[in-house]
Amino acid sequence: MVPRITLLRCFIVDDSPTFRDAARNLLELEGITVVGVASTSAEALRRVEELRPDVTLVDVNLGGESGFTLAEQLHQDARFAPSPVILISTHDEQDLADLIDASPAVGFVSKSALSAGAIYDLLASRDGDDDDPAVSVSEPPGR
């Protein structure tokens, strides 16, 4: 069977409206569909369950909340599986390396390096197989 190709559907969780808007605009220009955004863990949990994105970007610092805790909740609750989580932050990856390694996230992207290519690269390198072998996520044209 030939795999179906689908555009990536992304959800962004970040407490900064300015960053959410900038990330949405950038990713959509690069061919990723941003299906929704949230600023809190509670809102993210509701919307991810409703929208079922292919990947969720989670800021490690959500104001008074931990993005690491949210990543764990999204990973452990079957309602959200198999949507992978990518952690994002303005902090240097080295400063967060132990927390990133201990998290269920597929990886980390600095906010300054966020791009469709960075997301596709992390998803391509993740361990494990997709739950639906008939569907594969394709890189956008021109990459």
Sequence and secondary structure as in RCSB ss.txt:
>XXXX:A:sequence
MVPRITLLRCFIVDDSPTFRDAARNLLELEGITVVGVASTSAEALRRVEELRPDVTLVDVNLGGESGFTLAEQLH
QDARFAPSPVILISTHDEQDLADLIDASPAVGFVSKSALSAGAIYDLLASRDGDDDDPAVSVSEPPGR
>XXXX:A:secstr
   EEE  EEEEE S HHHHHHHHHHHHHTT EEEEEESSHHHHHHHHHHH  SEEEEESEETTEEHHHHHHHHH
H TTTTT  EEEEESS HHHHHHHHHHSS SEEEEGGG  HHHHHHHHHH SS  S TTEEE   TT 
